[in-house]
Amino acid sequence: MTPQFISVGMRERSVKWLSFATMGVMLVGLVACSSTPDKPKPAALTDFNSQLSISKSWALQIGPISPSANTTLSHNLTEGRLALVTGSGLVVLLDAETGAEAWRLALNTPVAAGIGGDGERFAVISQANELIAISNAKVIWRVKLPASSFTSPLVAGGRVFVLTADRTVMAFDGASGQRLWSQQRAGDPLVLKQAGILTSFQDRLLVGLSGRLVAMNPANGVAVSELTIGASRGTNEVERLVDLVAGVSRVNHVICARAFQTSVTCVDALKGRNLWTRAAQGHVGLSGSESLVFGAESDGKLVAWQRTTGQIAWQSEAFRFRGLTAPHWSAGQLLVGDSLGVAHWIDVSNGQTIGRIQVDASGIAMTPVRVGKNWVIVTQSGLVQALRAE
């Protein structure tokens, strides 16, 4: 069966159906899964005991981030250099500590997936299914892909790795763009129109294919091992959709990942076994400390699971229906943004708010990222701001 991919709204659950042609995708129509109720009202923010002093370190404007792209566009941080791309194809590289720009490049083509990079060489994927490699503010090569992609390329070891929406994984030479290998995996007839898992662990390439986390040999794409993260369920193709979403939590050899609107699972990547699985209704990625795994459900509930057992440590109802980003834990602080443009610092011991700031009413577009003592936040309007909470 020819695969199709869908985009499911967080509350409306409207579905965009598209079918793959040999060289791309064709829009077929728009189908509503069910009648759409009034959108729930975001929870009002309540008073809290502030325990942090929050200050602005620097700010930069890069141009609007497409609201529809916030499940696919992402930033890349390598050795203190932060690379960003807007939906219109503006690529910016800056010093994440100071906000100073190294360069910016207008590709003049809409971008479908976020940016990957190793600090020197970067790659994005256009809506025209082109993989575009960039270095020193110049395009060094372009390659036409056989299908769309919504996952940021992985640039590592002198290669560029790509995961396309027809479940094909490809490797390209970083200098020339020559295709080195390609592996395709059959799967369910539907694919999620959202960034998937494409990362590394030790000397392996980790890829989310349907509901499985597959470890590949990066030299040839041969699967070395695979573990089930999410299992298919439901009575129709939409309900049975199972895909893994970008944003994994990794501590030593324990990797935790989310299956879209199905579950959260932690695995021992060295021993190749599942540690635990818990039902979870979320669509954004995870973060975690050595003892806890943090995730945001689609209704705005914030949850912390014990990393070793999967038992719920705490959960917060304070952000219901506020459209949370994936949370990010780093250096003792847990931060999550919302679609109303507010950044929230959370006490990791109990889920209570300990700091808050309104960044931009347009909404926070991507998962906050920690750089040194700063948190860098990107909003839908294209404001890039560094905040320090002490």
Secondary structure, DSSP 8 states (H G I E B T S, - for coil): ---EEE-B-SSS-EEEEEEEETTEEEEEEEEESS-------------------EEEEEEEE-----GGGTTT---EEETTEEEEE-TT-EEEEEETTT--EEEEEE--S-EEEEEEESSSEEEEEETTSEEEEEETTEEEEEEE-SS---S--EEETTEEEEE-TTSEEEEEETTT--EEEEEE----SEEESS---EEEETTEEEEEETTEEEEE-TTT--EEEEEE-----SSSTTTT---B-S--EEETTEEEEEETTTEEEEEETTTTEEEEEEE----S--EE-SSEEEEE-TTS-EEEEETTT--EEEEE-TTTTS-B---EEETTEEEEEBTTSEEEEE-TTT--EEEEEE--TT-B-S--EEETTEEEEEBTT-EEEEEEE-
